[in-house]
Amino acid sequence: MVVRFWSARSTAVLFPDYLRHFREHVLPHLRSIDGFLEARVITQSDGVVVRFIVETLWSSFAAIDRFAGSDREAAVVALGALDLLTSYDHRVQHYTVDLHESHSSSATVP
């Protein structure tokens, strides 16, 4: 498994619209890609600026390539999201999952 991390910034006013865009447009697209496993958006806010990380979990780098194309390190930002961001990272990071555990299952090593 591979985790893809992308970070961006928005405003407290615009961020709810970004989350709506993510739920209504990005997630359906991700779910259509073979090898996509899950997504989460984690935030840090001072009440004015919202910093957030989009974390997606994939079965393999090949699955990420189906999403990102030939430059897997390039950020994939939907046009509908651009007006909702004050800045974003143009490059992403990938980490291989060496241990995965959840409350409902025992530890697994991919």
Phi and psi in radians as a Rosetta constraint file:
Dihedral C 1 N 2 CA 2 C 2 CIRCULARHARMONIC -2.339 0.35
Dihedral N 2 CA 2 C 2 N 3 CIRCULARHARMONIC 2.376 0.35
Dihedral C 2 N 3 CA 3 C 3 CIRCULARHARMONIC -1.819 0.35
Dihedral N 3 CA 3 C 3 N 4 CIRCULARHARMONIC 2.320 0.35
Dihedral C 3 N 4 CA 4 C 4 CIRCULARHARMONIC -1.900 0.35
Dihedral N 4 CA 4 C 4 N 5 CIRCULARHARMONIC 2.164 0.35
Dihedral C 4 N 5 CA 5 C 5 CIRCULARHARMONIC -1.964 0.35
Dihedral N 5 CA 5 C 5 N 6 CIRCULARHARMONIC 2.308 0.35
Dihedral C 5 N 6 CA 6 C 6 CIRCULARHARMONIC -2.403 0.35
Dihedral N 6 CA 6 C 6 N 7 CIRCULARHARMONIC 2.347 0.35
Dihedral C 6 N 7 CA 7 C 7 CIRCULARHARMONIC -2.088 0.35
Dihedral N 7 CA 7 C 7 N 8 CIRCULARHARMONIC 2.672 0.35
Dihedral C 7 N 8 CA 8 C 8 CIRCULARHARMONIC -2.694 0.35
Dihedral N 8 CA 8 C 8 N 9 CIRCULARHARMONIC 3.017 0.35
Dihedral C 8 N 9 CA 9 C 9 CIRCULARHARMONIC -2.285 0.35
Dihedral N 9 CA 9 C 9 N 10 CIRCULARHARMONIC 2.580 0.35
Dihedral C 9 N 10 CA 10 C 10 CIRCULARHARMONIC -2.532 0.35
Dihedral N 10 CA 10 C 10 N 11 CIRCULARHARMONIC -3.002 0.35
Dihedral C 10 N 11 CA 11 C 11 CIRCULARHARMONIC -1.863 0.35
Dihedral N 11 CA 11 C 11 N 12 CIRCULARHARMONIC 2.800 0.35
Dihedral C 11 N 12 CA 12 C 12 CIRCULARHARMONIC -1.063 0.35
Dihedral N 12 CA 12 C 12 N 13 CIRCULARHARMONIC -0.511 0.35
Dihedral C 12 N 13 CA 13 C 13 CIRCULARHARMONIC -1.287 0.35
Dihedral N 13 CA 13 C 13 N 14 CIRCULARHARMONIC -0.729 0.35
Dihedral C 13 N 14 CA 14 C 14 CIRCULARHARMONIC -1.528 0.35
Dihedral N 14 CA 14 C 14 N 15 CIRCULARHARMONIC -0.389 0.35
Dihedral C 14 N 15 CA 15 C 15 CIRCULARHARMONIC -1.030 0.35
Dihedral N 15 CA 15 C 15 N 16 CIRCULARHARMONIC -0.721 0.35
Dihedral C 15 N 16 CA 16 C 16 CIRCULARHARMONIC -0.986 0.35
Dihedral N 16 CA 16 C 16 N 17 CIRCULARHARMONIC -0.611 0.35
Dihedral C 16 N 17 CA 17 C 17 CIRCULARHARMONIC -1.206 0.35
Dihedral N 17 CA 17 C 17 N 18 CIRCULARHARMONIC -0.636 0.35
Dihedral C 17 N 18 CA 18 C 18 CIRCULARHARMONIC -1.091 0.35
Dihedral N 18 CA 18 C 18 N 19 CIRCULARHARMONIC -0.793 0.35
Dihedral C 18 N 19 CA 19 C 19 CIRCULARHARMONIC -1.072 0.35
Dihedral N 19 CA 19 C 19 N 20 CIRCULARHARMONIC -0.694 0.35
Dihedral C 19 N 20 CA 20 C 20 CIRCULARHARMONIC -1.087 0.35
Dihedral N 20 CA 20 C 20 N 21 CIRCULARHARMONIC -0.789 0.35
Dihedral C 20 N 21 CA 21 C 21 CIRCULARHARMONIC -1.034 0.35
Dihedral N 21 CA 21 C 21 N 22 CIRCULARHARMONIC -0.770 0.35
Dihedral C 21 N 22 CA 22 C 22 CIRCULARHARMONIC -1.064 0.35
Dihedral N 22 CA 22 C 22 N 23 CIRCULARHARMONIC -0.810 0.35
Dihedral C 22 N 23 CA 23 C 23 CIRCULARHARMONIC -1.131 0.35
Dihedral N 23 CA 23 C 23 N 24 CIRCULARHARMONIC -0.771 0.35
Dihedral C 23 N 24 CA 24 C 24 CIRCULARHARMONIC -1.482 0.35
Dihedral N 24 CA 24 C 24 N 25 CIRCULARHARMONIC -0.454 0.35
Dihedral C 24 N 25 CA 25 C 25 CIRCULARHARMONIC -2.096 0.35
Dihedral N 25 CA 25 C 25 N 26 CIRCULARHARMONIC -0.833 0.35
Dihedral C 25 N 26 CA 26 C 26 CIRCULARHARMONIC -1.269 0.35
Dihedral N 26 CA 26 C 26 N 27 CIRCULARHARMONIC -0.880 0.35
Dihedral C 26 N 27 CA 27 C 27 CIRCULARHARMONIC -1.020 0.35
Dihedral N 27 CA 27 C 27 N 28 CIRCULARHARMONIC -0.783 0.35
Dihedral C 27 N 28 CA 28 C 28 CIRCULARHARMONIC -1.025 0.35
Dihedral N 28 CA 28 C 28 N 29 CIRCULARHARMONIC -0.673 0.35
Dihedral C 28 N 29 CA 29 C 29 CIRCULARHARMONIC -1.143 0.35
Dihedral N 29 CA 29 C 29 N 30 CIRCULARHARMONIC -0.813 0.35
Dihedral C 29 N 30 CA 30 C 30 CIRCULARHARMONIC -1.032 0.35
Dihedral N 30 CA 30 C 30 N 31 CIRCULARHARMONIC -0.746 0.35
Dihedral C 30 N 31 CA 31 C 31 CIRCULARHARMONIC -1.096 0.35
Dihedral N 31 CA 31 C 31 N 32 CIRCULARHARMONIC -0.384 0.35
Dihedral C 31 N 32 CA 32 C 32 CIRCULARHARMONIC -1.438 0.35
Dihedral N 32 CA 32 C 32 N 33 CIRCULARHARMONIC -0.116 0.35
Dihedral C 32 N 33 CA 33 C 33 CIRCULARHARMONIC -1.683 0.35
Dihedral N 33 CA 33 C 33 N 34 CIRCULARHARMONIC 2.127 0.35
Dihedral C 33 N 34 CA 34 C 34 CIRCULARHARMONIC -1.056 0.35
Dihedral N 34 CA 34 C 34 N 35 CIRCULARHARMONIC 2.183 0.35
Dihedral C 34 N 35 CA 35 C 35 CIRCULARHARMONIC 1.823 0.35
Dihedral N 35 CA 35 C 35 N 36 CIRCULARHARMONIC -0.179 0.35
Dihedral C 35 N 36 CA 36 C 36 CIRCULARHARMONIC -1.294 0.35
Dihedral N 36 CA 36 C 36 N 37 CIRCULARHARMONIC 2.322 0.35
Dihedral C 36 N 37 CA 37 C 37 CIRCULARHARMONIC -1.957 0.35
Dihedral N 37 CA 37 C 37 N 38 CIRCULARHARMONIC -0.828 0.35
Dihedral C 37 N 38 CA 38 C 38 CIRCULARHARMONIC -2.890 0.35
Dihedral N 38 CA 38 C 38 N 39 CIRCULARHARMONIC 2.904 0.35
Dihedral C 38 N 39 CA 39 C 39 CIRCULARHARMONIC -2.497 0.35
Dihedral N 39 CA 39 C 39 N 40 CIRCULARHARMONIC 2.640 0.35
Dihedral C 39 N 40 CA 40 C 40 CIRCULARHARMONIC -2.584 0.35
Dihedral N 40 CA 40 C 40 N 41 CIRCULARHARMONIC 2.670 0.35
Dihedral C 40 N 41 CA 41 C 41 CIRCULARHARMONIC -2.109 0.35
Dihedral N 41 CA 41 C 41 N 42 CIRCULARHARMONIC 2.113 0.35
Dihedral C 41 N 42 CA 42 C 42 CIRCULARHARMONIC -1.995 0.35
Dihedral N 42 CA 42 C 42 N 43 CIRCULARHARMONIC 2.500 0.35
Dihedral C 42 N 43 CA 43 C 43 CIRCULARHARMONIC -2.254 0.35
Dihedral N 43 CA 43 C 43 N 44 CIRCULARHARMONIC 2.808 0.35
Dihedral C 43 N 44 CA 44 C 44 CIRCULARHARMONIC -2.479 0.35
Dihedral N 44 CA 44 C 44 N 45 CIRCULARHARMONIC 2.184 0.35
Dihedral C 44 N 45 CA 45 C 45 CIRCULARHARMONIC -2.334 0.35
Dihedral N 45 CA 45 C 45 N 46 CIRCULARHARMONIC 2.505 0.35
Dihedral C 45 N 46 CA 46 C 46 CIRCULARHARMONIC -1.817 0.35
Dihedral N 46 CA 46 C 46 N 47 CIRCULARHARMONIC 0.206 0.35
Dihedral C 46 N 47 CA 47 C 47 CIRCULARHARMONIC 1.651 0.35
Dihedral N 47 CA 47 C 47 N 48 CIRCULARHARMONIC -0.307 0.35
Dihedral C 47 N 48 CA 48 C 48 CIRCULARHARMONIC -2.066 0.35
Dihedral N 48 CA 48 C 48 N 49 CIRCULARHARMONIC -0.909 0.35
Dihedral C 48 N 49 CA 49 C 49 CIRCULARHARMONIC -1.819 0.35
Dihedral N 49 CA 49 C 49 N 50 CIRCULARHARMONIC 2.366 0.35
Dihedral C 49 N 50 CA 50 C 50 CIRCULARHARMONIC -1.977 0.35
Dihedral N 50 CA 50 C 50 N 51 CIRCULARHARMONIC 2.051 0.35
Dihedral C 50 N 51 CA 51 C 51 CIRCULARHARMONIC -1.717 0.35
Dihedral N 51 CA 51 C 51 N 52 CIRCULARHARMONIC 2.375 0.35
Dihedral C 51 N 52 CA 52 C 52 CIRCULARHARMONIC -2.542 0.35
Dihedral N 52 CA 52 C 52 N 53 CIRCULARHARMONIC 2.749 0.35
Dihedral C 52 N 53 CA 53 C 53 CIRCULARHARMONIC -2.150 0.35
Dihedral N 53 CA 53 C 53 N 54 CIRCULARHARMONIC 2.278 0.35
Dihedral C 53 N 54 CA 54 C 54 CIRCULARHARMONIC -1.713 0.35
Dihedral N 54 CA 54 C 54 N 55 CIRCULARHARMONIC 2.146 0.35
Dihedral C 54 N 55 CA 55 C 55 CIRCULARHARMONIC -2.070 0.35
Dihedral N 55 CA 55 C 55 N 56 CIRCULARHARMONIC 2.053 0.35
Dihedral C 55 N 56 CA 56 C 56 CIRCULARHARMONIC -2.054 0.35
Dihedral N 56 CA 56 C 56 N 57 CIRCULARHARMONIC 2.510 0.35
Dihedral C 56 N 57 CA 57 C 57 CIRCULARHARMONIC -1.942 0.35
Dihedral N 57 CA 57 C 57 N 58 CIRCULARHARMONIC 2.297 0.35
Dihedral C 57 N 58 CA 58 C 58 CIRCULARHARMONIC -2.226 0.35
Dihedral N 58 CA 58 C 58 N 59 CIRCULARHARMONIC 2.685 0.35
Dihedral C 58 N 59 CA 59 C 59 CIRCULARHARMONIC -1.257 0.35
Dihedral N 59 CA 59 C 59 N 60 CIRCULARHARMONIC -0.452 0.35
Dihedral C 59 N 60 CA 60 C 60 CIRCULARHARMONIC -2.905 0.35
Dihedral N 60 CA 60 C 60 N 61 CIRCULARHARMONIC 2.952 0.35
Dihedral C 60 N 61 CA 61 C 61 CIRCULARHARMONIC -1.155 0.35
Dihedral N 61 CA 61 C 61 N 62 CIRCULARHARMONIC -0.547 0.35
Dihedral C 61 N 62 CA 62 C 62 CIRCULARHARMONIC -1.075 0.35
Dihedral N 62 CA 62 C 62 N 63 CIRCULARHARMONIC -0.661 0.35
Dihedral C 62 N 63 CA 63 C 63 CIRCULARHARMONIC -1.145 0.35
Dihedral N 63 CA 63 C 63 N 64 CIRCULARHARMONIC -0.719 0.35
Dihedral C 63 N 64 CA 64 C 64 CIRCULARHARMONIC -1.087 0.35
Dihedral N 64 CA 64 C 64 N 65 CIRCULARHARMONIC -0.707 0.35
Dihedral C 64 N 65 CA 65 C 65 CIRCULARHARMONIC -1.059 0.35
Dihedral N 65 CA 65 C 65 N 66 CIRCULARHARMONIC -0.598 0.35
Dihedral C 65 N 66 CA 66 C 66 CIRCULARHARMONIC -1.127 0.35
Dihedral N 66 CA 66 C 66 N 67 CIRCULARHARMONIC -0.503 0.35
Dihedral C 66 N 67 CA 67 C 67 CIRCULARHARMONIC -1.500 0.35
Dihedral N 67 CA 67 C 67 N 68 CIRCULARHARMONIC -0.862 0.35
Dihedral C 67 N 68 CA 68 C 68 CIRCULARHARMONIC -1.627 0.35
Dihedral N 68 CA 68 C 68 N 69 CIRCULARHARMONIC -0.328 0.35
Dihedral C 68 N 69 CA 69 C 69 CIRCULARHARMONIC 1.529 0.35
Dihedral N 69 CA 69 C 69 N 70 CIRCULARHARMONIC -2.774 0.35
Dihedral C 69 N 70 CA 70 C 70 CIRCULARHARMONIC -1.230 0.35
Dihedral N 70 CA 70 C 70 N 71 CIRCULARHARMONIC -0.405 0.35
Dihedral C 70 N 71 CA 71 C 71 CIRCULARHARMONIC -1.878 0.35
Dihedral N 71 CA 71 C 71 N 72 CIRCULARHARMONIC 1.439 0.35
Dihedral C 71 N 72 CA 72 C 72 CIRCULARHARMONIC -1.122 0.35
Dihedral N 72 CA 72 C 72 N 73 CIRCULARHARMONIC -0.315 0.35
Dihedral C 72 N 73 CA 73 C 73 CIRCULARHARMONIC -1.448 0.35
Dihedral N 73 CA 73 C 73 N 74 CIRCULARHARMONIC -0.181 0.35
Dihedral C 73 N 74 CA 74 C 74 CIRCULARHARMONIC -1.319 0.35
Dihedral N 74 CA 74 C 74 N 75 CIRCULARHARMONIC 2.402 0.35
Dihedral C 74 N 75 CA 75 C 75 CIRCULARHARMONIC -1.183 0.35
Dihedral N 75 CA 75 C 75 N 76 CIRCULARHARMONIC 2.468 0.35
Dihedral C 75 N 76 CA 76 C 76 CIRCULARHARMONIC -1.916 0.35
Dihedral N 76 CA 76 C 76 N 77 CIRCULARHARMONIC 1.836 0.35
Dihedral C 76 N 77 CA 77 C 77 CIRCULARHARMONIC -2.074 0.35
Dihedral N 77 CA 77 C 77 N 78 CIRCULARHARMONIC 2.079 0.35
Dihedral C 77 N 78 CA 78 C 78 CIRCULARHARMONIC -1.150 0.35
Dihedral N 78 CA 78 C 78 N 79 CIRCULARHARMONIC 2.480 0.35
Dihedral C 78 N 79 CA 79 C 79 CIRCULARHARMONIC -0.945 0.35
Dihedral N 79 CA 79 C 79 N 80 CIRCULARHARMONIC -0.661 0.35
Dihedral C 79 N 80 CA 80 C 80 CIRCULARHARMONIC -1.144 0.35
Dihedral N 80 CA 80 C 80 N 81 CIRCULARHARMONIC -0.279 0.35
Dihedral C 80 N 81 CA 81 C 81 CIRCULARHARMONIC -1.605 0.35
Dihedral N 81 CA 81 C 81 N 82 CIRCULARHARMONIC -0.384 0.35
Dihedral C 81 N 82 CA 82 C 82 CIRCULARHARMONIC -0.984 0.35
Dihedral N 82 CA 82 C 82 N 83 CIRCULARHARMONIC -0.730 0.35
Dihedral C 82 N 83 CA 83 C 83 CIRCULARHARMONIC -1.259 0.35
Dihedral N 83 CA 83 C 83 N 84 CIRCULARHARMONIC -0.181 0.35
Dihedral C 83 N 84 CA 84 C 84 CIRCULARHARMONIC -1.720 0.35
Dihedral N 84 CA 84 C 84 N 85 CIRCULARHARMONIC -0.015 0.35
Dihedral C 84 N 85 CA 85 C 85 CIRCULARHARMONIC -1.984 0.35
Dihedral N 85 CA 85 C 85 N 86 CIRCULARHARMONIC 2.503 0.35
Dihedral C 85 N 86 CA 86 C 86 CIRCULARHARMONIC -1.592 0.35
Dihedral N 86 CA 86 C 86 N 87 CIRCULARHARMONIC -0.479 0.35
Dihedral C 86 N 87 CA 87 C 87 CIRCULARHARMONIC -2.887 0.35
Dihedral N 87 CA 87 C 87 N 88 CIRCULARHARMONIC 2.830 0.35
Dihedral C 87 N 88 CA 88 C 88 CIRCULARHARMONIC -2.751 0.35
Dihedral N 88 CA 88 C 88 N 89 CIRCULARHARMONIC 2.724 0.35
Dihedral C 88 N 89 CA 89 C 89 CIRCULARHARMONIC -1.346 0.35
Dihedral N 89 CA 89 C 89 N 90 CIRCULARHARMONIC 2.303 0.35
Dihedral C 89 N 90 CA 90 C 90 CIRCULARHARMONIC -1.473 0.35
Dihedral N 90 CA 90 C 90 N 91 CIRCULARHARMONIC -0.210 0.35
Dihedral C 90 N 91 CA 91 C 91 CIRCULARHARMONIC -2.139 0.35
Dihedral N 91 CA 91 C 91 N 92 CIRCULARHARMONIC 2.593 0.35
Dihedral C 91 N 92 CA 92 C 92 CIRCULARHARMONIC -1.960 0.35
Dihedral N 92 CA 92 C 92 N 93 CIRCULARHARMONIC 2.964 0.35
Dihedral C 92 N 93 CA 93 C 93 CIRCULARHARMONIC -2.100 0.35
Dihedral N 93 CA 93 C 93 N 94 CIRCULARHARMONIC 2.583 0.35
Dihedral C 93 N 94 CA 94 C 94 CIRCULARHARMONIC -2.173 0.35
Dihedral N 94 CA 94 C 94 N 95 CIRCULARHARMONIC 2.440 0.35
Dihedral C 94 N 95 CA 95 C 95 CIRCULARHARMONIC -2.289 0.35
Dihedral N 95 CA 95 C 95 N 96 CIRCULARHARMONIC 2.388 0.35
Dihedral C 95 N 96 CA 96 C 96 CIRCULARHARMONIC -1.424 0.35
Dihedral N 96 CA 96 C 96 N 97 CIRCULARHARMONIC 2.372 0.35
Dihedral C 96 N 97 CA 97 C 97 CIRCULARHARMONIC -1.483 0.35
Dihedral N 97 CA 97 C 97 N 98 CIRCULARHARMONIC 2.052 0.35
Dihedral C 97 N 98 CA 98 C 98 CIRCULARHARMONIC -1.721 0.35
Dihedral N 98 CA 98 C 98 N 99 CIRCULARHARMONIC -0.321 0.35
Dihedral C 98 N 99 CA 99 C 99 CIRCULARHARMONIC -2.624 0.35
Dihedral N 99 CA 99 C 99 N 100 CIRCULARHARMONIC 2.320 0.35
Dihedral C 99 N 100 CA 100 C 100 CIRCULARHARMONIC -2.358 0.35
Dihedral N 100 CA 100 C 100 N 101 CIRCULARHARMONIC 2.200 0.35
Dihedral C 100 N 101 CA 101 C 101 CIRCULARHARMONIC -2.440 0.35
Dihedral N 101 CA 101 C 101 N 102 CIRCULARHARMONIC 2.467 0.35
Dihedral C 101 N 102 CA 102 C 102 CIRCULARHARMONIC -2.271 0.35
Dihedral N 102 CA 102 C 102 N 103 CIRCULARHARMONIC 2.906 0.35
Dihedral C 102 N 103 CA 103 C 103 CIRCULARHARMONIC -1.043 0.35
Dihedral N 103 CA 103 C 103 N 104 CIRCULARHARMONIC -0.593 0.35
Dihedral C 103 N 104 CA 104 C 104 CIRCULARHARMONIC -1.574 0.35
Dihedral N 104 CA 104 C 104 N 105 CIRCULARHARMONIC -0.040 0.35
Dihedral C 104 N 105 CA 105 C 105 CIRCULARHARMONIC -2.481 0.35
Dihedral N 105 CA 105 C 105 N 106 CIRCULARHARMONIC 2.871 0.35
Dihedral C 105 N 106 CA 106 C 106 CIRCULARHARMONIC -1.427 0.35
Dihedral N 106 CA 106 C 106 N 107 CIRCULARHARMONIC 2.907 0.35
Dihedral C 106 N 107 CA 107 C 107 CIRCULARHARMONIC -1.008 0.35
Dihedral N 107 CA 107 C 107 N 108 CIRCULARHARMONIC 2.448 0.35
Dihedral C 107 N 108 CA 108 C 108 CIRCULARHARMONIC -2.236 0.35
Dihedral N 108 CA 108 C 108 N 109 CIRCULARHARMONIC 2.564 0.35
Dihedral C 108 N 109 CA 109 C 109 CIRCULARHARMONIC -2.085 0.35
Dihedral N 109 CA 109 C 109 N 110 CIRCULARHARMONIC 2.093 0.35
